[in-house]
């Protein structure tokens, strides 16, 4: 059974918390900037979970396809898409064995997905394969060496949550994933996970930038033209 099956009914509770809302807004903005979404763009969301990012892509006019290995997570995603009257093609699929022809998409994105796969290299290779030449591959990952990385690696989180199954990344590891194709590796989410509620603001995020490592890494790779 996929490790996220039991998480599906309450997975989106995170976004209802002040820190969850801020993290989602900041992370999504960075990822969307790297993707440069335009109407009609064909984008694959790998490891979509409850469809949070796929729905944002659809809201911006992208032709979004989203895959996940967990039936319960996909059911939640489809429910949300229906409620918002958004068109997203959801499919159950193994991220390391994508059932799409080469060059199907203009771009592919994986948001906090590589942390939970058996081989990040295999998943990345599949994402790159299904993107057209000149297309982008965007990875969003928790920064291992940040306050957020240390939080998720704490004993409590490791023993009581799905993060006990996770592998976390550094900037250098994301670069090494495909050094010939990487264009940018940035970071965001400088507000720490234990911030006081009054500090969970965009103003505080801006104040902390450059003073500590960001909790979330955003990497853009470009598939070479033929």
N, C-alpha and C positions, 0 to 999 in steps of 0.2 A: 504494500500500500504506500503510495507517495506520502512523504512526510508532512505535506501541507493539507492533506484531506481533512484532518480534524480541526485545522485552523480556519477553514472556510467560513463557518457561521459568524465568527467574531473577528476575522482578520481586519476588516475595515474600521473596527473600533479605534485603531491607532490614529486614523485621520480625524477623529472627533476630539482628540486631545490638543491643547494649544501647541505643544511641541511637535505633534504629528502633522498638524495643519501647516505650521511654518516650514517644517522639513520638506513636506510634499511640494509646497509652492516654490521653494528655493531650488530644490533638486530638479523639478520639472522645467523651470525656466532655463536652467543651464543645459539640460538635455535637448529641449526644443530649439535652443539657439544653435547647438551643434548640428541638429538635423536639418535646420533651415526648411521647415515644412511649408509647402505650397499646395494649393488646391489640386486634387487629383493625383498627388504623389503616392506611389505604392510603397507602403511601409510595413515591415514585419516586426511584430512585438513578440520577442522570445521569452517564455516564462512569464506570461501576462498576469498570472494570479487571478485576482478578482477584476482585472481589466482596467485598473485605474489609469494607467498611462495610455493604453489603447483608446480609451474613450476621449482623452484629451487630444489625441491625434485626429480622431474622427470629428471632433468639434472644430478643428482647424481645416477641415475639408480633405484630409488625407483618405486614401482608400486603404483602410487599416485591416490587416490580418493578424490575428493574435493566437498564439499556441501555448499550451500548457499540458503537463502530464497528469494533472489532477482533475478528475471529473467534478468534484464538489466546488473547486475554485472556479472552473469554467461555468458551472451553473450559476454561481453568484455573478460572474461577469456578464453573462447573457441576460440575467434579470436586470442588472443595472442599465445595460444598453437599451433594453426594451423600455424601461421606465423613462429614460432620457430621449427616447426616439432617435437613437444614433445607430448608424449602420457599421457594424464591425463583423468580420468573418472570423468566428472562433472555431478552432480545431484542436482536438486532442492529439498531441504529437510529442515525440521524444526530441528534445532540443539537439541531441547529437546525431539525429537521423531525420533530417527535415525532408518531408515528402513533397518537395517542390523542384521543378527543373532549374538548372543553372540560370542565373540572371533574371529571375522572376521579379525581383523587387528593386525599387530605386534606393532603398535604404533598409537597414535592419537595426533594431535596438534591443538591448537586454538590460533591464533595470533590476538590480539586486538579484540577479539570476545566476551568474557564474559562481557565486558563493555556494550554491547548493547542487552543483552538477558534479558528476564523477570526474570529468576531464574538461577543464575550461578551454584547453587547446582544441579539443574535438568540436565543442560547441561553437567556438569562434570560427573554426574552419568551415563549418556548415553555414554559418551566417554569411561569411564572405562568399561562399560558393553561390548562394541564392541571390546575391546582390549583383546588379549589372555592373560592367566595367565603368569606372568613374563614380560609382555610388558610394555612399558612406555606411560605415558600421559604427554604432555608438554604444559604448558600454558605460553603465552607471554602477559603481561598486562602493561598498563601505571601506573606508580607509583604515587599514589595520593599525597604523601607528598614531591614530588620532584618539581623542577622548571617546569618540563613539566606538572605535574599534576595541578599545580597552573595556568599555561598558559591555559590549556584546560578548566579549571573552571572559567576563567575570564569572565566578563560580555559579552564582544564582542563574544567570542567563544561560549558561552552558548546560546546567542540570535541569532547568525547568521550561526551556523554550526550544523552538526549532533551531535556534542559533547554535545549539550544541552540535549540529550537523554541518555548520558552515565553515568555509575557508575564506579568510579575508585577504585583501590585496594591498600592496603598496603601489605608489606611482611607478616605481621602477619595474615592478612585475607586469603592470599593464603595458608599459612601453615594450617590454620584452615579448609580449604576446604576439606582436607583429611589428618589429622595428622598422621594416622597410615601408610600412603603410601608415604608421602613426603620424597624425598631423598635430594633435593637441591633447594634452592631459592636464585638465584643470581640477580645481577643488572648490567646494562650497560647504555650507553648513558648519560655520564656525561657532555658533551657539552650542554649548555642550549639552549632553543629555540630562544633566542634573541642574540645569539653569533654573533660577527662581522664575516664577510666572511673569513677574514684571520685566524680566530680561528676555523673554521669548518674543522678540520683536525684530523687524527688519533693521531698525536703527541699531540695535545691539549687534546684529549680524554684521553690519557694515563696520562698526567700531572694532570688532574682533578680527576682521580680515587682515591677514598678514602677521597677526600676533600669536597665532596658534595654527596647527594643522586643521584643515577642513575635514569634517567627518565623512564627506561623500566625494568620490572621485568621478569625473566625467571624461571619458576618452573618445576621441574621434579618429577613425582609421579610414583611409580612402583606397578603394580597390583600383588598381592601375588600369588605365585604358588599354585596350587591345592594340 
